[in-house]
Amino acid sequence: MKLIAFFVLLALLAISACSKLDVVGNDSVRAFNDLLQSEPHLVTEDKPNNGWSITAPDGSARFIWSKNFAESSSFDVMLEFAAAPFIAAGLDLAKLPDNFFFQCGILTVGTKLGNESLHYKGEVTPLASYEQIVRLKRGSIGYHGELDHYGISLGNGNMFEWAKNMTTNDKDIVFVLNPDPFIAAGVDPARIEDWVFAKVTVDDENGKPIQVDKFLRPFNLK
């Protein structure tokens, strides 16, 4: 029994150490809280999606994250954005894949993170819901060194990113879309307005830097 207790203690210490050593996960919470506290007028409860949202200053896009995976509708994390710039650049909505939804001029893309029922120790707040994602779905959170951003994967190359340090970064939030489905559906990237079509350096599955094409919608909030 003493030997079993010893190994249990070692396992608990290892888990605690890993949590403390998770610099990206832990500091992403700090940076996300900085964003929420700095721009509270952009943060709202999103009752239709059972979650929270951060809206771009011009209202052209939103990032939405769930309060409870078990009660989410289609997605647990998602982007909503105006379809008009893409339609004007040649988009055939019927040719977009099934992870896109179009309604009332708005396109939505996202992913399910899980089906767990989330339990909170205290008040259910925008930050507490993000902390649940870090705790349960750590693999969806990353660091983008080129822009000095933390970000959350929305599946299929789509992202929402926020600055590690808002006081020194001129791109405090960035909505990121994988251009491939749009191009396959008729979009000419050269004709896109409002979004930037650019090559971005990211790490591949082996941790090696590669360049990929993205549609970017950055905002400086400071």
Protein Blocks (a to p, Z undefined) as FASTA:
>chain_A
ZZmmmmmmmmmmmmmmmmmmmmmlmmmmmmmmmmmmmmmmlpccdfknopaddddfklpa
ccdddfblklmckbmbdcdddfklmmmnopafklpcfkbcceehiacddddfbjcdcddf
bdcdfklmmmmmmmmmmmlpccdfknopacddebjhiacdddfblklpcbfbacdddfkl
mmmnopafklpghiacdddddddfkopacddddddddddfZZ
